[in-house]
Amino acid sequence: MAESLAAISLASNILQFVEMGVKLVSNSANIYRSADGKLPQNAELEDLMIDLEWMTRRLLASKDHAPKELHAMRNTIETCLTLAGELRTVLQGLQLDRDKHRNVWRFASALLAARKSANVKDLEERIFKLRDQICAHLIVMLR
């Protein structure tokens, strides 16, 4: 009985290892094909963060003409802006310089992306929750 469980466990570990290898190779190929040396999903997310930073800065800059409800959201907007900047920094750190790391560039970049994926997902979820909260406040203010 114990031997069969050990065999199942070993098979599961082998499958996880193969899956990780396939993802690394796939990400390496995607990075190699991209024009800027980034994973497409990371480039898209970075563009979203640039747009979100622009919008939140505009909200903060309109404090003279803003209704009092917007002042109540100030902390949420500032937190969103801070987290968006932090996520952009993480995403920019995933890009290696092609000239300096020519031989290991693709694989290392894919490995970095895999290692940081949990951090990126966490920041992304937090930012989108804050964004949703800001949108809800703005909808209430318009009514």
C-alpha positions, 0 to 999 in steps of 0.5 A: 500500500505504501509503495503504491502511494510512493509511486503515485507521489513520484509520478505526480512530482515528475508531471509537475517537473515536466509541466514547469519545464514546458512552461519555461520553454514556452515562455522562453520562446514567447520572450524570444519572439517579442520585440521588447524582450518581455512576455506578452502578458507582462507587456500588456499588464505594464501598459495597463499600469501606465494607464492606471497611473495616469488616471489616478494622477489625474484624479489626485490633481483635480483636488481643487475642483473635486467634490468632497467624496473624492477627498474621502477616496484619496487614500485609496487612490494613493494606494492604487498609484503606489501599488501600480508603480510597484508592479511596474517596477517588478515587471521592468525587473523581469526584463534582462538586457539582451546584449549583456546576457545573450546566451542565457537571456531567454531562459533566465528571463522566463525563469525570473518571470516564473519566480515572480509570478506569485508576486505579480498576481498578488499585486495585480489582484490588489490593484484591480480591487482598488480600481474597482473600489475607485470606480464604484465611488465615482459611479456613486458620485455621478448619481 
